[in-house]
C-alpha cells in the first residue's frame, strides 16, 4: 500500500510540474507572439503611410503642374487684356470719344 501511495504522489507531482510547465510555456508564447504581432502591425502601418505619402506626393506634383500652366494662361490673358485696352484707347481717340 505504501508503494502505491508513493507512486500516486509522484504521479501527482509530475502532473503538477507538467501543468506548471505548460502554463509557463503558454504565457511565454503569448508574450513573444504579441510582440511579433505588434511589430507586424507597426510595419503594416508604416507601409500604408508610405503608400499614402507617395499618393499625396503624386497629387501635389500634378497640382503644381496645373498651377504652373494656369499661371502661364493668366499671364497670356493679362497681355491680351493690356493689348485690348491699348486698342480700345486708340479706337476712342480715333472716333473722338
C-alpha positions as CSV (number, residue, x, y, z in Angstrom):
1,X,0.0,0.0,0.0
2,X,2.9,2.3,0.8
3,X,4.4,1.9,-2.7
4,X,1.0,2.7,-4.3
5,X,0.7,5.8,-2.2
6,X,4.2,7.0,-3.2
7,X,3.5,6.3,-6.8
8,X,0.3,8.3,-6.7
9,X,2.2,11.2,-5.0
10,X,4.9,11.1,-7.6
11,X,2.4,11.0,-10.4
12,X,0.5,14.0,-8.9
13,X,3.8,15.9,-8.6
14,X,4.7,15.1,-12.2
15,X,1.3,16.2,-13.4
16,X,1.6,19.4,-11.4
17,X,5.0,20.1,-12.9
18,X,3.7,19.4,-16.4
19,X,0.8,21.7,-15.8
20,X,3.0,24.5,-14.5
21,X,5.5,23.9,-17.3
22,X,2.7,24.1,-19.9
23,X,1.3,27.2,-18.3
24,X,4.7,28.9,-18.3
25,X,5.3,27.9,-22.0
26,X,1.8,29.3,-22.9
27,X,2.5,32.6,-21.1
28,X,5.9,32.9,-22.8
29,X,4.5,32.1,-26.2
30,X,1.7,34.7,-25.7
31,X,4.2,37.5,-25.0
32,X,6.5,36.5,-27.8
33,X,3.6,36.3,-30.2
34,X,2.2,39.6,-29.0
35,X,5.5,41.4,-29.6
36,X,5.7,39.8,-33.1
37,X,2.1,40.7,-33.9
38,X,2.7,44.3,-32.7
39,X,5.8,44.6,-34.8
40,X,4.0,43.3,-37.9
41,X,1.1,45.7,-37.2
42,X,3.6,48.6,-36.9
43,X,5.3,47.6,-40.2
44,X,1.9,47.5,-42.0
45,X,1.0,50.9,-40.7
46,X,4.3,52.3,-41.9
47,X,3.8,50.7,-45.3
48,X,0.3,52.2,-45.5
49,X,1.8,55.6,-44.6
50,X,4.5,55.3,-47.2
51,X,1.8,54.5,-49.9
52,X,-0.3,57.4,-48.7
53,X,2.6,59.8,-48.8
54,X,3.5,58.6,-52.3
55,X,0.0,59.1,-53.5
56,X,-0.2,62.6,-52.0
57,X,3.2,63.4,-53.5
58,X,1.9,62.5,-56.9
59,X,-1.3,64.6,-56.4
60,X,0.8,67.5,-55.3
61,X,3.1,67.2,-58.2
62,X,0.2,67.1,-60.6
63,X,-1.4,70.2,-58.9
64,X,1.9,72.0,-59.2
65,X,2.0,71.4,-62.9
66,X,-1.6,72.6,-63.3
67,X,-0.8,75.7,-61.3
68,X,2.2,76.4,-63.5
69,X,0.0,76.0,-66.6
70,X,-2.7,78.2,-65.2
71,X,-0.1,80.9,-64.3
72,X,1.1,80.9,-67.9
73,X,-2.5,81.2,-69.1
74,X,-3.1,84.1,-66.7
75,X,0.0,85.9,-67.9
76,X,-1.2,85.4,-71.5
77,X,-4.6,86.7,-70.7
78,X,-3.2,89.7,-68.9
79,X,-1.1,90.5,-72.0
80,X,-4.3,90.2,-74.2
81,X,-6.2,92.4,-71.8
82,X,-3.4,95.1,-72.0
83,X,-3.4,94.8,-75.8
84,X,-7.1,95.2,-76.0
85,X,-7.0,98.1,-73.6
86,X,-4.4,99.8,-75.8
87,X,-6.5,99.1,-78.9
88,X,-9.6,100.4,-77.1
89,X,-7.7,103.6,-76.3
90,X,-6.7,104.0,-79.9
91,X,-10.2,103.5,-81.1
92,X,-11.6,106.0,-78.7
93,X,-9.0,108.6,-79.9
94,X,-9.8,107.8,-83.5
95,X,-13.5,108.2,-83.1
96,X,-13.0,111.3,-81.0
97,X,-14.8,109.9,-77.9
